[in-house]
Amino acid sequence: MNQPDEQPARRRCGHTSVPHTADLRIEAWGPTREDCIAQAVRGLVESFADVGEAAHRRVIECRLDADSDADLLASAVEEVIYYLDTDGVIPAEVEVSRAADGAIDLVLRVVDAAAAEIIGAAPKAASLSGLTCAPDASGRWMCAVTIDV
């Protein structure tokens, strides 16, 4: 007899990187759009840095709005790249929540890049080519983004 799936929502979330010529492609999934985007951002961070147990330095909060869910994904990724480039910080923790107007609230608990182990090429930008963020036939959200490195 099969047992009902009693896994917490977090276990139904995940991300992976897939081979892509000269770039990085991240695929992510989750029960909601916000879970999916958060997983994609985590996948981005894990592609180039291991933040380990470094204590977060500060919290960055921002509201992101876009014309489509795919554009929200790109905006979240670009936000992480922006703070890496301008402030030298990397998210150790990521939270994404839905705002009442359909936008997303992004919360990044960041560490200094110097406190992290750099394990890959730093991301440069999110490509708009092949950018997706939508529910699949089962209702689970799937997203994919190619990162220029």
N, C-alpha and C positions, 0 to 999 in steps of 0.2 A: 504494500500500500504506500502510495506517495504521500509524503508529509507536505502540508502547505508551506509555501515560501514565507518564512518568518524572518528573512534577512532584513536588517534595517535598510532604509532608502539609500544610505551611503554605499552599501555593497552593490547596489544596482547601478552605481555610477562608476565610471572609469575613463581611462584614456590610454592611448598608445601612439607611438610614432611609427610611421610607415616609410619605406624607402621612397625617395624622391630625388631626381637628378639635381645635384648641387644645392639643394635646399632641404628644409625639414617640413614634413607634413604631419600634422597632429590630427588624430580623430578622437572624439570624445562622445560620451553618452551619459544619459541620466533621465530620471523620471520627469524632470521639468526643464524648461529652457534655461533657468538660472543655474541648476545643477550642472547641466551640460557645459555652459560657458565657464563656470568655475573649474570644471575638470580640464577644459582646454587650456585655461591659464596655468593650472598646475602642471600640465604636460609641457607647456612652454618652458616654465621655470626648470623642471627636471631635465630638460634637454641640454641645458648649459650650466646648471649650478646645483650643488648639494648644499643646502643651507643647514643641514644637520640640526644640532640643538642650539644654534645661535639664538639669543634672545632678540625679540624684535625691538627695533630702535624707535619706531613711531608708527602711527596708524594714518593711512591716507584714505580718505573717503571721497568719492565722487559719484555724481549721477551722470549716466551716459544715456543719450537718446539717439535714435537713428530711424531711418525709414523702413528698415527691415530687420528681422532677427539675425540674419547673416551679417549685416552691418554692425549690429550690437556686438557680435562676436569679434569682428575686426577691431572695433573701438576698444574693447576690453584688452585685447592683445596689444594694441598700439599704446594703451595707457601704461602697461607694464614696461614696454620698450622705452617709452618716454622717460619714466622715472629711473630706469637703469642708466640711460644716457645722460640725463640732466642732474640727477641727485646721487648716482652711484649706489642705488638701493635695489634689493631684490625681494619680492614677496616670500615670506616664510609661511604665511597663511593667507587664504583667499576666501572671501565670502561674497556671494552675489545674491541679491534679493530683488524681487519685482516691486517697482514703484507703482503707485496707484494709477499713474498716467500711462503705464506700459513701458516706461523706461526701466533701466536697471540701476540699482545702487551697488557700487563696487567698493568693497572694503579690503584694503591690502595692509597686512601687518608686515612691515618690511625690516630687513636687516641690511647693514652695510655690505656691499659686494665684497669688501676686503675680509669680512668675517665668514664668507662662504667659500667652499672649494669649487673653483671653476673647472668644469669637466667637459665643456664643449664650446663651440663657437657662439659668440654673442649674437642674439637676434638683431636684425636690422629693420625689418618691416613685415607687416602682414600683406600677403598678396591677395588681390581681389579675385584672381583667377581660381576657380574651383572652390570658392568660399561657400559653405553651406551651413545652415542651422535650421532644422525643422523636425517635427515629429515623424517617425516612421509609421508604417501601417498598424503597428501594435500600440502606438501612442507614446512610445519611448522617444525622447529627444536624441537626435544625432547631430553632431556638427563636425566640420572638417575645415582646417585652415592650413595654407602653405606659408611657411615663414622663410623670408630671405635671410640668409646668414652670411 
